[in-house]
Amino acid sequence: MVSNNQFKTEQEAFWSGDFGDEYIDRNRGDRILAANTALFARILSRTHSLHTLIEFGANIGLNLTAIKRLLTDIKCSAVEINQKAAAELRRMQDVDVFPISILDYRPEETRDFAFTKGLLIHIEPAQLPAVYSVLYCSSHRYICIVEYYNPVPVECAYRGHKGKLFKRDFAGEMLDMFPGLTLVDYGFAYHRDSNFGMDDLTWFLMRKGNV
């Protein structure tokens, strides 16, 4: 296990440790997988010709599993800070795993589709510009973020912990930071959806230029 003093932020240490391990057991199962499949079917219907992707904060791969059901030949890569989760990711077929923090990841190649789902909300806000740059530099076509939205930055208590969950307009900040990005589509997943309910997440699909 990576020592906490090797991380840049307290949030990284938090998710790499026991709390991150416990998160794995709370967030698995067929119902979550079904909801993920329905969500990504909506998102991916607004893209075309995807052959490669990378997920940041992939956990045990429930998002990747859902996507691979929809795009059976896609080549996947995953960045995951928690070593227990990364070990499960390694058992997936055709997934390249980078068991590190997004803040330590250096893109050496780009993919068609780079995305996060429930990661940016847990990043130290001062580090967000660096994270946005990693996302931008990791994709040559599409970037998708699926996060809790708020029009202005706000911090929320998270399971009794402070400084671990933040809401804001992540997509808007990326669009302002990178003028070459355009908004393709956006949508909302509602917790009261009787078939595919999940946390109240808002997704934003962006594209680099006209590619």
Residue pairs with C-beta under 8 A, 6 or more apart in sequence:
1 16
1 17
1 83
2 16
2 83
4 13
4 16
4 17
7 13
7 16
7 101
8 101
8 103
8 124
8 127
9 103
9 123
9 124
9 127
10 124
10 163
11 122
11 123
11 124
11 163
11 164
12 81
12 101
12 103
14 20
14 161
14 164
15 23
15 81
15 82
15 122
16 81
16 82
16 83
16 101
19 161
20 81
20 82
20 84
20 85
21 82
21 84
23 59
23 82
24 59
24 60
24 82
24 84
24 85
24 88
27 59
27 60
27 62
28 60
28 62
32 62
32 198
33 62
33 65
33 66
34 196
35 189
35 193
35 196
35 197
35 198
36 62
36 63
36 65
36 66
36 198
37 66
37 69
37 70
38 195
38 196
39 66
39 146
39 189
39 196
39 198
39 201
39 203
40 63
40 66
40 67
40 70
41 70
42 187
42 203
43 144
43 146
43 185
43 187
43 203
43 205
44 50
44 67
44 70
44 71
46 184
46 185
46 205
47 112
47 113
47 141
47 142
47 184
47 205
49 112
50 71
50 74
50 112
50 113
50 141
50 142
51 73
51 74
51 75
51 112
52 74
52 75
52 76
52 77
52 111
52 112
52 113
53 67
53 74
53 75
53 76
53 77
53 111
53 112
53 113
53 114
53 115
54 76
54 77
54 78
54 79
54 111
54 113
54 114
54 115
54 138
54 139
55 63
55 64
55 76
55 77
55 78
55 79
55 114
55 115
55 116
55 117
56 79
56 102
56 105
56 114
56 115
56 116
56 119
56 131
56 134
56 135
56 138
57 79
57 80
57 81
57 102
57 116
57 117
57 118
57 119
57 122
58 64
58 78
58 79
58 80
58 85
58 89
59 80
59 82
59 85
60 85
60 88
60 89
61 78
61 88
61 89
61 92
61 95
63 115
63 117
64 76
64 78
64 89
64 92
64 95
65 92
67 74
67 76
68 74
68 76
68 94
75 94
76 92
76 94
76 95
76 96
77 95
77 96
77 97
77 98
77 111
78 86
78 89
78 95
78 96
78 97
78 98
79 98
79 100
79 101
79 102
79 105
80 86
80 89
80 97
80 98
80 99
81 99
81 100
81 101
81 102
83 99
86 97
86 99
89 95
89 97
90 97
98 105
102 119
102 123
102 131
102 134
103 127
103 130
103 131
103 134
105 134
105 138
107 134
107 137
107 138
110 137
110 138
110 139
110 140
111 138
111 139
111 140
112 139
112 140
112 141
112 142
113 139
113 141
113 142
113 143
113 144
114 135
114 138
114 139
114 142
114 143
114 144
115 143
115 144
115 145
115 146
116 135
116 144
116 145
116 146
116 147
117 145
117 146
117 147
117 201
118 146
118 147
118 199
118 201
119 147
120 128
120 131
120 145
120 147
120 170
121 147
121 148
121 165
121 166
121 167
122 164
122 165
122 166
123 131
123 166
125 153
125 166
125 168
128 170
128 173
129 177
132 173
132 174
132 177
132 178
135 143
135 145
135 174
136 143
136 174
136 177
136 178
136 181
136 208
139 208
140 208
140 211
141 207
141 208
141 211
142 184
142 205
142 206
142 207
142 208
143 174
143 181
143 205
143 206
143 207
143 208
144 203
144 204
144 205
144 206
145 170
145 171
145 174
145 203
145 204
146 189
146 201
146 202
146 203
146 204
147 167
147 170
147 201
147 202
148 165
148 167
148 199
148 200
148 201
148 202
149 167
149 168
149 169
149 170
149 171
149 202
150 167
150 168
150 169
151 169
152 168
152 169
153 166
153 167
153 168
154 166
154 167
154 168
155 162
155 163
155 165
155 166
156 165
156 166
156 167
157 165
158 164
158 165
170 204
171 183
171 186
171 204
171 206
174 181
174 206
175 181
175 182
175 183
175 206
180 208
180 209
181 206
181 207
181 208
182 206
182 207
182 209
183 204
183 205
183 206
184 205
184 206
184 207
185 204
185 205
186 202
186 203
186 204
186 205
187 202
187 203
188 200
188 201
188 202
188 203
189 196
189 197
189 198
189 199
189 200
189 201
189 202
189 203
190 197
190 200
191 197
191 198
191 199
191 200
